[in-house]
Amino acid sequence: ISIGHSHGGVSFWTPNFGKPVVQILCHPASSVNTISFTKSGNHFVTTGSDCKMKVWDMRTFKELYQYYTPAPVTSASISQTGLLSVGFEDTV
C-alpha cells in the first residue's frame, strides 16, 4: 500500500508491519497529489502540488526523471502498455 502525504513524502506499507517499510521525500515543501505504478511494479510516478512529475525506480527508490507541468497534476494513470496519462485543470 502506498500513501502520499501533504509534506511531500510517500510511505510504503505492508500488512506484516505496523509502520512503513519505506518512506521517501518525493516532493519537498509541497503535497503529493498522485502515485501511479507500472504493471511490472518496477517503476512508479508521483505528482505534486509543486507542478513536478517524477519517475522513480521501485527497486532502488531513486528518482530517474523529473518533468515540469503547466499546472499541478490532479489525476495520473499508467496503462497496461506503459503509457502515462495525466490530467490537470481541463487538460489531459
N, C-alpha and C positions, 0 to 999 in steps of 0.2 A: 504494500500500500504506500502511496506517495502523497505527501501533503505539502502544499505551497503556503508560505507564511507571509504576513504583512511586513515583516522586517527584511524580506528578500531571500530567506532561506527555504530549502526544501529538505524534508525529512522522509526517510525510507524506513518503513516498519515491517516487521514480520510477526505472525501470530505467536511465535515461540518466546518473544522477549517483551518485557514491559516498558522498554524505552526504544528510541530509534536506533537502528543498526548503523545508519549513515546519516549525517547532516552536512549539507553543502550550502554555503552562502553564494547563491547564484546571481542575485540582483541586489547588490549593496545599496542601501538608502532608498529602496523602493519595494513595492509589493510584487509578489509572484501572481500573475494573472492566470496562466495556463501551464499544464505539463502534459506532454504527449509522448508516447513510446512507439518505437518501431516494432514491427511484427516479430522480428528476431529477438528483440529485447536488448540489443547491443548499444542502442543509442536512444537518447531522449532529447526533447526540445522544451525549453522554458521560454516564456514571455513575461515581461514585467511592465509595470507602470512607467518605467524609465524609457519606454519606446525601443527596447532592445529585445532581440530574439536570439537565443543562444542554443547551439547544438552541442550536446555532451556525449562523451563515451561512458557507457554504463559500467564497463569493466574497470576503468581507471578513475572514473569520476573527474575527468579533466575536460575543460572546455575545448572544443575543436574549432568552432566557428562562432562569430558574432555578427549580427546584422542589425541595422537600424531601420525602424519602421516609421512612417509618417505620423502615426498616432499609436497609442497603446493598443496592443492586440487583445481582444476580448474573447476570441474563440480560435482554437487551433486543433487540427486533427491530422494524423498521418494515415494514409490509405494502406491497404494490404500490399500495394505495389511500391510503397515507399515514398509516395508523393505527399508533400506537406501543403496543407491549405490553411490560411489564416484569415481572420475576419476582424476588421476594426471599423468603427463608425458605420458607414453604409457601403463599405468596400470589402470584397472577398478576393 
